[in-house]
Amino acid sequence: MSNRRLTWFYALLIAVTSAAAALVIASRLGLSPESSAQTVAAPAVNSTPLTGPVTATTFREIAKRASPAVVNIRTESRQRTQDLSDFFGGSDLFDRFFGPSGGGGGAGGGGGGGRRPESRQRDQVVQAAGTGFIIDKSGLILTNNHVVEGASKIKVSLYGEDDDQEYDAKIIGRDPLTDSALIELTEKPDHTLPAIEFGDSSQMQPGDWVMAIGNPFNLSHTVSVGVISAKERPFTVAEGRSAQVLQTDAAINPGNSGGPLLNVRGEVIGINTAIIADGRQSGNIGIGFAIPINTVRDLLPQLRTGKITRGRIGIGVEGVSRDAVDEFGLKDRKGAVVKTVSPGGAAAKAGLEPGDVIIAYNGKPVASRDELVQMVVATKPGTSVPVRVVRDRAEKTVNVTVDELDLEAEGNLASRNRERDESTSTGFGLRLQNISPADARELKLESSRGALIADVDQGSPAARAGLRPGDVIVRVGREPIATATDAQRELTKVPSRGTAFLRVLRDGQETFVSVTKE
C-alpha cells in the first residue's frame, strides 16, 4: 500500500515539474498566452440612473477622483514646407523683396540679382498638444484621432509628475469616423496606473452637469464645468460623413482635444473633440462637442486590433423634405431618399435607383438619413440584408450584400467630386471649395464653415486685391458664408464692375478685403 502511495506521489511530482518547465520554456519562446490587457475588452459601464443633489464639493470630488487618469499628450510630425512665394505672401509681395522674375537690380547689384530663388520642398517638424485618458492599467489611452494622426513621435506626461517627465507612446488603432484613437505607453512609470471609469452616454440629457479636464493652451489638467447643451448634433468627421455628438458649454479650448467629458459621478461620457469659434478668436465661446463614449467603447476591441471594419452599400442619401411626402407616396417624413448610386457598388448590383426612399433596413424601420448611415456602417461586410424601399409610390424589397467601407478611397473620390462640382470661377478670378476636415486641420481652423479659396488666377481682380489660396471667405457683404455654394451665390449677385466686400479668415485673424468684379 505504501509503495502505491509512493508511486502516486512521484507521478504527481513529475507532472507538476513538467508543467512548470513547460511554462518556463513557453515564456522564453514567447508562447505564453497574451494578458487580458493585450486583448482588452470594452470596459464595464455604469448605467445606474444619475440621481442625488449637486453639493458645494461635488465638482471638487470629481476632479480629485478623475484627474489622475487624465494625461497630456505632445506630438511631433513632419510636414512639407510650402513654396517660398507662398511663405512671402504670394508673388506680389515676393517680388517686392526679390524683384520680379527676370528683372534686374537686386540688392548688391550684379547680373540676375532680381532672379527669384527656386522653390524647394523641405520637411518641417511640427509640434502639437492634446489630452487623453487612461482606460487600462497596462497603459492604454484613449484620445482623438486628430491629436495623433500623422505623428512620428508621441510623448505622454502624467498627473502629479514633473512637466519634463514624459513617456513614449505608440498608436494602436485610429478611427477618423469617431475621431478616436487608442495609444499605448511603450515605457511606463514605476507605479500602478489609474484607469478612468466609464459612464453611459445614452443617459445624458440637455441640462445635465458635466466636467471637462484637459490641457488647453498647455495648461495641464485644467478643469471646467458646464452642462449638456444638446445631444445627437450632427458633426462632420470625414468627407461626406458625420457623427452624432454631445454639445456642451463646458469650456473647451485648443489642447482639450481627446480629454474626457465627465458626468457628476466622475465617469467619462464623452471625448472632447471640437469647438465652434467666431472667427475673431480661437478659444471657447460656449459651444463644444464631444463624441459619446458609448460609440467609442463599442469600437475598442477593433481599435485594439488596429483595424476598424465597417459596411458600405454605395449610395448617397438625403432626408425626406416636407413637400415631397405626398409626392413619394409616404405616410410621414421618415426614411432616406437615394440621391446617387455608385456604379458597380452593392446598391447598384441589388437594383437600387436614385429616387428610391429607403424606409426599412435589415428589418428595422429607417427614421432618417443619419439613422440609415449608422445602420449600414454597423453591418458586417459580406452580410446580405433586405432593404425596403418606396418606388413610384409602391413598396418593394431588394437584398443588398454589404461591401466593406474604404474611408480613404471614399474621401479621395468625394474630394475630387467636390473640386469638380463646387470649385467655381465667379468673375473675380478665384476658385472656391468647401472646407474638408483635412483642410481644417492643415489651416488650424476651429470649424469647417466658410468657403476655402483653392486657387487665384494670376493678374485677376482677386490677385490684385491680395487674396490667395488658403484664405477662407466667411462673409460677403453682410451675408455669413457657410459653404462654397453660399459664397458663389453672393459673389454672382455682384454686377460687372461692382465691388464685393469680403471678410477673410487668414492665419487665425479676420481681414477685410474689397475686390472689384471684371
Sequence and secondary structure as in RCSB ss.txt:
>XXXX:A:sequence
MSNRRLTWFYALLIAVTSAAAALVIASRLGLSPESSAQTVAAPAVNSTPLTGPVTATTFREIAKRASPAVVNIRT
ESRQRTQDLSDFFGGSDLFDRFFGPSGGGGGAGGGGGGGRRPESRQRDQVVQAAGTGFIIDKSGLILTNNHVVEG
ASKIKVSLYGEDDDQEYDAKIIGRDPLTDSALIELTEKPDHTLPAIEFGDSSQMQPGDWVMAIGNPFNLSHTVSV
GVISAKERPFTVAEGRSAQVLQTDAAINPGNSGGPLLNVRGEVIGINTAIIADGRQSGNIGIGFAIPINTVRDLL
PQLRTGKITRGRIGIGVEGVSRDAVDEFGLKDRKGAVVKTVSPGGAAAKAGLEPGDVIIAYNGKPVASRDELVQM
VVATKPGTSVPVRVVRDRAEKTVNVTVDELDLEAEGNLASRNRERDESTSTGFGLRLQNISPADARELKLESSRG
ALIADVDQGSPAARAGLRPGDVIVRVGREPIATATDAQRELTKVPSRGTAFLRVLRDGQETFVSVTKE
>XXXX:A:secstr
 HHHHHHHHHHHHHHHHHHHHHHHHHHHTT S   TTTT     EE S   S   TTHHHHHHHHHGGGEEEEEE
EEEEE   HHHHTTSHHHHHHHH STT    TT  TTTT        EEEEEEEEEEEEEETTTEEEEEHHHHTT
 SEEEEE TTS TT  EEEEEEEEETTTTEEEEEESS  SS      EE GGG  TT EEEEEE GGG TTEEEE
EEEEEEEEEEEEETTEEEEEEEE S   TT TT EEE TTS EEEEEEEE   SS SS SS EEEEEHHHHHHHH
HHHHHT    EE  EEEE   GGGHHHHT SSS SEEEEEE TTSHHHHHT  TT EEEEETTEE  SHHHHHHH
HHTS TT EEEEEEEETTEEEEEEEE EE  HHHHHHHHHHHHHHHH  B SSSEEEE   HHHHHHTT SS  S
EEEEEE TTSHHHHTT  TT EEEEETTEE  SHHHHHHHHHHS TT EEEEEEEETTEEEEEEEE  
